[in-house]
Amino acid sequence: MMPLAMAKTGETVTIRKITGKDEVRQHLAELGFVVDSDVTVVSEIAGNLILQVKDSRIALDKTMANRMMI
């Protein structure tokens, strides 16, 4: 496993584990980031990511992206 922040642009990955406090995991789940969901990296700038989750595009900073393992 590796952090989501290490995924390449254009790559579709599956989330395997989400770390962090319960509030953080709940917030990510509300955005659509749940275990076994597919996420596509739309673009990456300095470790910050724009991700395609289901029918939405969401921007995440490097800290949050490092909490999700793929």
N, C-alpha and C positions, 0 to 999 in steps of 0.2 A: 504494500500500500504506500501511497505517496500523497502529499497534500494537493488539493485542487489547484492551488496557486502554481503548481509545476506543470499543469496541462498546457498543451500548445494551442494556438489559435486555430479554429476550425475543427478541433478534436471533440468528439462526443464521448463522454465518460459516464460511468455509473457510480453514484455515491455509495460507499461501503460503510462509512462510520462518520458520526458527527460528534465532536468533542466540545467541551465547554460547560458552563453553568446551565441549569435548567432553563433560565430565562432566555439565554442565547439560543439554545437548541429549539425552544418553542418559537422564538421569533423567526428563525430560519425555516422551520416547518410551515409557518404561516405564509412565508414567501414561496413555498413549494419545494424547498430543499429537504427532502426526506430520504432515508436509507432506501436503496434500490431504485431511485429515480434517475433518469437520464438527463444530463446537462450538457449543453454544447457551448464551448468557449467561442464567443463572437469576436472579441478583441481583448488585447492585454497591453497595458501601458504601465511600466514601472511596478509590475506585480499586481496592480489593480485590474479587476476583470469585469467585462460585460458578458453576462451569461444568458443563454436562452433556456428557460425552464418552462416546459409545457408551451403555452402560447404567449409567454411574457419574456421581456428582456429586463434583466436586473443587474445593476452595478454593485459589485462587492469590493471592499478594500482588501488589501493583502492579508490583514489580520484575520478577517472573517473567512477568507478563502483557505487559509492555513488550518482552520478548524475542521474542514471537511476532508476526509480521506477518500481517495478513489482507488 
